[in-house]
Amino acid sequence: MSGAPLSPTPGFLVWRLSMKWRVAVDRAVAPLGLTHAQYSLLASLLGMQRSGQSPSQRQLADHTGLEPLYVSKLARALEAAGLIERAPDPADTRAVRLSLTDHGREVSRNAVGIVQQLLDRLLAPLGGLDGPRTDVFAHELAALLDVPLDPPTKE
């Protein structure tokens, strides 16, 4: 057996980083009464609404990478907290459209500001949120996210 120390795999490092950042965001948004998952939903909904979209729960699930059933559960909790509204989609009776309430927009904007400051601190080794190394890092992560989970099927 070799005495050389094992280097962490990229998968292990991605896992550790995602867990570290999840905990950091959970702690940062807790004073607003939010979890990291709720923040992800609200911030995504804020961004989608700013670009003129009125997403369904399914579209928000696809955007965030969260399971549709989990998005439904989160949406119900956020609706109960008065942060979002859920409405039937007039074009598709199976779909539910989501929108931020006025209070939800305010909380979302505050949360986004808090998380941006946090990310700037966490990304300081790469030059901060607006650093050129951070931009390269983001492009590399996006390339990895574009790889499909399932291998191509042979025909």
C-alpha positions as CSV (number, residue, x, y, z in Angstrom):
1,M,0.0,0.0,0.0
2,S,1.3,3.4,-0.9
3,G,2.1,5.9,1.8
4,A,1.1,8.9,-0.4
5,P,-1.8,10.9,0.9
6,L,-5.0,10.7,-1.1
7,S,-6.0,13.9,-2.9
8,P,-9.6,14.8,-2.6
9,T,-11.6,14.1,-5.8
10,P,-13.4,17.0,-7.6
11,G,-16.7,15.4,-6.7
12,F,-15.8,15.4,-3.0
13,L,-14.6,19.1,-3.2
14,V,-17.8,20.1,-5.0
15,W,-19.8,18.3,-2.3
16,R,-17.9,19.9,0.6
17,L,-18.2,23.4,-1.0
18,S,-21.9,23.0,-1.6
19,M,-22.4,21.9,2.0
20,K,-20.3,24.8,3.4
21,W,-22.1,27.4,1.3
22,R,-25.5,25.9,2.1
23,V,-24.8,26.2,5.8
24,A,-23.4,29.8,5.3
25,V,-26.6,30.9,3.5
26,D,-28.8,29.2,6.0
27,R,-27.1,31.1,8.8
28,A,-27.2,34.4,6.8
29,V,-30.9,34.3,5.9
30,A,-32.1,32.8,9.2
31,P,-32.7,36.3,10.8
32,L,-35.2,36.9,7.9
33,G,-37.0,33.7,8.8
34,L,-35.8,31.8,5.7
35,T,-33.9,28.7,5.0
36,H,-31.4,28.3,2.1
37,A,-34.0,26.4,0.0
38,Q,-36.7,29.1,0.6
39,Y,-34.1,31.8,-0.2
40,S,-33.3,30.0,-3.5
41,L,-36.9,29.9,-4.4
42,L,-37.6,33.6,-3.5
43,A,-34.4,34.9,-5.2
44,S,-35.1,32.9,-8.3
45,L,-38.7,34.1,-8.4
46,L,-37.6,37.7,-7.9
47,G,-35.1,37.4,-10.8
48,M,-37.7,35.7,-13.1
49,Q,-40.3,38.3,-12.3
50,R,-37.9,41.1,-13.0
51,S,-37.4,39.6,-16.5
52,G,-41.1,39.6,-17.1
53,Q,-41.8,35.9,-16.3
54,S,-44.6,34.5,-14.3
55,P,-43.2,31.0,-13.7
56,S,-45.1,27.9,-12.8
57,Q,-44.0,25.8,-9.9
58,R,-42.5,23.3,-12.4
59,Q,-40.6,26.1,-14.2
60,L,-39.2,27.3,-10.9
61,A,-38.2,23.7,-10.0
62,D,-36.4,23.4,-13.3
63,H,-34.7,26.7,-12.8
64,T,-33.5,26.0,-9.2
65,G,-32.7,22.3,-9.7
66,L,-35.1,21.4,-6.8
67,E,-37.5,18.6,-7.0
68,P,-41.0,19.7,-8.1
69,L,-42.6,18.1,-5.0
70,Y,-40.2,20.0,-2.8
71,V,-40.9,23.3,-4.6
72,S,-44.6,22.7,-4.0
73,K,-44.0,22.2,-0.3
74,L,-41.8,25.3,-0.1
75,A,-44.3,27.3,-2.1
76,R,-47.1,26.4,0.4
77,A,-44.9,27.4,3.3
78,L,-43.9,30.7,1.6
79,E,-47.6,31.4,0.8
80,A,-48.6,30.7,4.4
81,A,-45.9,33.2,5.5
82,G,-47.4,35.8,3.1
83,L,-44.3,36.0,0.8
84,I,-45.7,34.5,-2.4
85,E,-49.1,33.9,-4.0
86,R,-50.0,30.7,-5.8
87,A,-52.7,30.9,-8.5
88,P,-54.0,28.4,-11.0
89,D,-52.7,28.8,-14.5
90,P,-55.6,29.7,-16.8
91,A,-53.9,27.9,-19.7
92,D,-53.1,24.7,-17.9
93,T,-55.3,23.4,-15.1
94,R,-52.5,21.2,-13.7
95,A,-50.1,24.1,-13.3
96,V,-49.8,26.6,-10.5
97,R,-48.3,30.1,-11.2
98,L,-46.2,31.8,-8.5
99,S,-45.7,35.4,-7.8
100,L,-44.1,37.5,-5.0
101,T,-46.3,39.5,-2.7
102,D,-45.2,43.1,-1.9
103,H,-43.8,41.7,1.4
104,G,-42.2,38.9,-0.4
105,R,-40.4,41.3,-2.8
106,E,-39.1,43.3,0.2
107,V,-37.8,40.2,2.0
108,S,-36.3,38.8,-1.2
109,R,-34.4,42.0,-2.0
110,N,-33.1,42.1,1.6
111,A,-32.1,38.4,1.4
112,V,-30.4,38.9,-2.0
113,G,-28.3,41.8,-0.6
114,I,-27.3,39.7,2.4
115,V,-26.3,36.7,0.3
116,Q,-24.4,38.8,-2.2
117,Q,-22.3,40.2,0.7
118,L,-21.8,36.7,1.9
119,L,-20.7,35.4,-1.5
120,D,-18.3,38.3,-2.0
121,R,-16.6,37.2,1.3
122,L,-16.7,33.5,0.4
123,L,-15.3,34.3,-3.1
124,A,-12.5,36.6,-1.8
125,P,-9.8,34.0,-2.6
126,L,-10.9,34.4,-6.3
127,G,-11.1,38.2,-6.2
128,G,-14.6,38.5,-4.8
129,L,-18.0,38.3,-6.5
130,D,-16.9,40.5,-9.4
131,G,-13.4,39.1,-9.8
132,P,-12.1,37.7,-13.1
133,R,-11.2,34.4,-11.5
134,T,-14.8,34.1,-10.1
135,D,-16.1,34.7,-13.6
136,V,-13.9,31.8,-14.9
137,F,-15.0,29.6,-11.9
138,A,-18.7,30.3,-12.7
139,H,-18.2,29.4,-16.3
140,E,-16.5,26.1,-15.3
141,L,-19.4,25.3,-12.9
142,A,-21.9,26.1,-15.6
143,A,-20.2,23.7,-18.0
144,L,-20.4,21.0,-15.4
145,L,-24.0,21.7,-14.8
146,D,-24.7,21.3,-18.5
147,V,-23.6,17.7,-18.5
148,P,-26.7,15.5,-18.5
149,L,-27.2,13.1,-15.6
150,D,-28.1,10.2,-17.8
151,P,-25.7,8.8,-20.3
152,P,-26.8,9.0,-24.0
153,T,-28.9,6.1,-25.1
154,K,-27.6,3.8,-27.9
155,E,-30.0,3.4,-30.8
